[in-house]
Amino acid sequence: MKYRVFIEKKAIKQLENADAHTRRIIEEKISKLKNGFPAYLDIKKLKGYRNYYRLRVGGYRILFELQPNYTIVVYAILPRRRAYK
């Protein structure tokens, strides 16, 4: 099942703050989200929220929402310390 992945402008700006190596890894992981939620990606549902998930990439967290019609919206890419505040 294929998903459409959209990245909000705020998340793109946050991604630009990461170093080049980390940015490349994050971009690869986001592109793999198009194929659904493979087991090798560290994805967990956020407690207390409906259809909100996080993808762990080293010290960074990619926060996204699963919407109807197989759409994923990435709304934040933050270091772990700031991701859940």
C-alpha positions in Angstrom: 0.0 0.0 0.0 1.5 3.3 -1.0 1.2 6.5 1.1 1.5 10.1 -0.1 4.0 12.0 2.2 3.7 15.8 2.7 6.2 17.8 4.7 5.0 21.1 6.2 7.1 24.2 5.7 7.8 24.4 9.4 9.3 20.8 9.3 11.4 21.7 6.3 12.9 24.6 8.1 13.6 22.4 11.1 15.3 19.9 8.8 17.5 22.6 7.4 18.9 23.1 10.9 20.3 19.6 11.1 23.8 18.8 9.9 24.2 17.4 6.3 24.8 13.7 7.4 21.7 13.7 9.6 19.6 15.5 7.1 20.4 12.9 4.4 19.5 10.0 6.8 16.2 11.7 7.8 15.3 12.3 4.1 15.9 8.6 3.4 13.7 7.5 6.3 10.9 9.9 5.2 11.0 8.5 1.7 10.6 5.0 3.1 7.4 6.0 4.8 5.8 6.0 1.3 5.7 2.2 1.6 3.8 2.2 4.8 5.1 1.3 8.3 7.9 -1.2 7.7 9.0 -3.1 10.8 12.6 -1.9 10.5 11.6 1.8 10.9 11.3 2.7 14.6 7.7 4.1 14.5 5.5 4.4 17.6 2.1 5.9 18.1 2.0 8.9 20.4 0.0 8.3 23.5 -3.0 10.5 24.0 -3.3 11.4 20.3 -5.3 9.9 17.6 -3.4 9.1 14.4 -0.2 10.8 15.5 3.1 8.9 15.3 6.8 9.5 15.7 9.8 8.1 13.8 13.1 7.9 15.6 16.2 8.7 13.6 19.2 8.8 16.0 18.8 11.8 18.3 16.0 13.3 16.1 12.3 12.6 16.1 10.1 13.0 13.0 6.5 13.7 14.2 3.7 12.9 11.7 0.0 12.5 11.3 -1.7 9.7 9.5 -4.7 11.1 7.6 -7.4 9.4 5.6 -6.8 8.4 2.0 -3.3 7.1 2.8 -1.7 10.5 3.4 1.1 11.2 5.9 1.8 14.8 7.0 5.2 15.4 8.6 4.6 18.4 11.0 7.9 18.4 13.0 11.5 17.3 12.8 13.2 18.0 16.1 16.0 16.9 18.4 14.7 14.4 21.0 14.8 16.9 23.9 12.5 19.4 22.1 10.2 17.0 20.3 7.8 16.2 23.1 7.4 19.6 24.7 
